Amino acid sequence: MTSRLGLVGCFIVIVALVLKGSSAATYTVGDELTWTTPPGGEIAYSTWARSKSFNIGDVIVFNWTGTHDVAEVAKENYDNCTDTAIGSIQTTSPANFTLTTNATRYFICTISSHCEVGQKVTIGIGSDFWNSASSLKYGALSAVLSTIAISFLTFF
């Protein structure tokens, strides 16, 4: 009986850790760089985005000083730096966007040639976008939880 209770307690702790790990996060685009025309071009924001693991419910915050804005655009408009926004162009900092689906999102600055010099960012959501290690982490966690659940059910 004691080993069953220990197994139940272990299962509860693991489930609690998984649920805690799934809470929404807030990301400031570019971290200390903020939202600006990046030195070195587009690589600054693509490197920043690749270092994150975005999930549904996360909030992406664009902070800037000076003359900038942020527009969510379609991929073609992102690639061509065309300022046809999906929705309105945000002109006041900070501008927040909540990730509500697994869709890839594209953001640009529409001021002057800011997009052309690299002030744009792609936000990829889901395990198959930037970080295959992320999918392995959650896949392994799922396997562990399944094994524990099966072991738990076999004891009862």
C-alpha positions as CSV (number, residue, x, y, z in Angstrom):
1,M,0.0,0.0,0.0
2,T,2.8,2.4,0.9
3,S,4.5,1.9,-2.5
4,R,1.1,2.7,-4.2
5,L,0.8,5.9,-2.3
6,G,4.4,6.8,-3.1
7,L,3.7,6.2,-6.8
8,V,0.5,8.4,-6.6
9,G,2.4,11.2,-4.9
10,C,5.1,11.0,-7.6
11,F,2.5,11.1,-10.4
12,I,0.8,14.2,-8.8
13,V,4.1,16.0,-8.5
14,I,5.1,15.4,-12.1
15,V,1.6,16.5,-13.3
16,A,1.9,19.7,-11.2
17,L,5.3,20.4,-12.7
18,V,4.1,19.9,-16.3
19,L,1.1,22.2,-15.7
20,K,3.2,24.8,-14.0
21,G,5.6,24.7,-17.0
22,S,2.8,25.4,-19.4
23,S,1.9,28.9,-18.1
24,A,2.1,31.8,-20.5
25,A,5.3,33.8,-20.8
26,T,5.9,37.4,-21.8
27,Y,8.7,38.1,-24.3
28,T,10.2,41.5,-25.1
29,V,11.2,41.4,-28.7
30,G,15.0,41.8,-28.9
31,D,15.4,41.8,-25.2
32,E,17.9,44.6,-24.4
33,L,18.1,45.6,-28.1
34,T,14.3,46.4,-28.0
35,W,12.5,47.1,-31.2
36,T,14.8,49.3,-33.3
37,T,16.8,49.2,-36.6
38,P,19.2,46.5,-35.6
39,P,23.0,46.8,-36.0
40,G,24.0,44.0,-38.3
41,G,20.6,43.6,-39.9
42,E,17.9,41.0,-39.7
43,I,20.1,38.4,-38.0
44,A,19.6,40.2,-34.6
45,Y,15.9,39.5,-34.5
46,S,16.1,36.0,-36.1
47,T,18.7,35.0,-33.6
48,W,16.6,36.4,-30.7
49,A,13.5,34.5,-31.9
50,R,15.4,31.2,-32.4
51,S,16.6,31.4,-28.8
52,K,13.0,31.4,-27.5
53,S,10.3,28.7,-27.2
54,F,7.0,30.4,-28.0
55,N,3.7,28.8,-27.0
56,I,0.0,29.6,-27.4
57,G,-0.9,32.1,-24.7
58,D,2.5,33.8,-24.7
59,V,2.6,37.6,-25.1
60,I,5.1,39.3,-27.4
61,V,5.9,42.9,-26.4
62,F,7.4,45.4,-28.8
63,N,9.1,48.3,-26.9
64,W,10.7,51.2,-28.7
65,T,11.8,54.8,-28.4
66,G,12.0,57.2,-31.3
67,T,10.2,56.8,-34.6
68,H,9.1,53.2,-35.0
69,D,5.9,51.2,-35.2
70,V,5.0,47.5,-35.6
71,A,2.6,45.8,-38.0
72,E,1.7,42.2,-38.3
73,V,1.9,41.2,-41.9
74,A,1.5,38.1,-44.2
75,K,4.7,36.2,-45.1
76,E,4.8,37.7,-48.6
77,N,4.6,41.2,-47.2
78,Y,7.2,40.3,-44.6
79,D,9.6,39.0,-47.3
80,N,9.0,42.1,-49.4
81,C,8.8,44.6,-46.6
82,T,5.3,45.7,-47.8
83,D,3.4,47.5,-45.1
84,T,0.0,45.9,-45.7
85,A,-0.9,45.1,-42.1
86,I,-3.1,42.3,-40.8
87,G,-5.2,44.6,-38.6
88,S,-4.0,47.9,-37.5
89,I,-0.4,49.3,-37.3
90,Q,0.6,49.8,-33.7
91,T,2.2,53.2,-33.3
92,T,2.5,53.4,-29.5
93,S,5.1,51.6,-27.5
94,P,4.7,49.1,-25.9
95,A,2.7,47.1,-28.4
96,N,1.5,43.7,-27.2
97,F,0.5,40.7,-29.2
98,T,-0.9,37.5,-27.7
99,L,-0.1,34.3,-29.5
100,T,-3.5,32.6,-29.8
101,T,-2.8,29.9,-32.5
102,N,0.0,27.7,-33.8
103,A,0.2,30.0,-36.9
104,T,3.6,31.6,-37.7
105,R,3.4,35.3,-37.2
106,Y,5.4,38.0,-39.1
107,F,6.0,41.5,-37.8
108,I,7.7,44.5,-39.4
109,C,8.4,48.2,-38.8
110,T,6.7,50.2,-41.5
111,I,8.7,53.4,-41.0
112,S,10.9,54.4,-43.9
113,S,13.3,51.6,-44.8
114,H,13.5,50.1,-41.3
115,C,12.2,46.7,-42.5
116,E,14.6,46.6,-45.3
117,V,17.6,47.1,-42.9
118,G,16.3,44.3,-40.6
119,Q,13.6,45.6,-38.3
120,K,11.4,42.6,-38.7
121,V,10.8,39.3,-36.8
122,T,9.2,36.0,-37.4
123,I,7.5,34.3,-34.4
124,G,7.2,30.6,-34.8
125,I,4.9,28.7,-32.5
126,G,4.9,25.0,-32.0
127,S,7.4,22.2,-31.6
128,D,8.3,21.9,-35.3
129,F,9.2,25.6,-36.0
130,W,12.7,26.6,-34.8
131,N,13.6,24.3,-32.1
132,S,13.5,20.6,-32.7
133,A,15.1,20.1,-29.2
134,S,11.9,21.6,-27.7
135,S,9.8,18.9,-29.4
136,L,12.1,16.2,-28.1
137,K,11.9,17.6,-24.6
138,Y,8.1,17.5,-24.6
139,G,8.0,14.2,-26.4
140,A,10.2,12.6,-23.8
141,L,8.2,14.2,-21.0
142,S,5.0,12.8,-22.6
143,A,6.6,9.3,-22.7
144,V,7.6,9.5,-19.1
145,L,4.1,10.6,-18.0
146,S,2.5,7.8,-20.1
147,T,4.8,5.2,-18.5
148,I,4.0,6.4,-15.0
149,A,0.3,6.5,-15.7
150,I,0.4,2.9,-17.1
151,S,2.4,1.8,-14.1
152,F,0.0,3.5,-11.7
153,L,-3.1,1.9,-13.4
154,T,-1.5,-1.6,-13.2
155,F,-1.2,-1.3,-9.5
156,F,-4.9,-0.6,-9.0
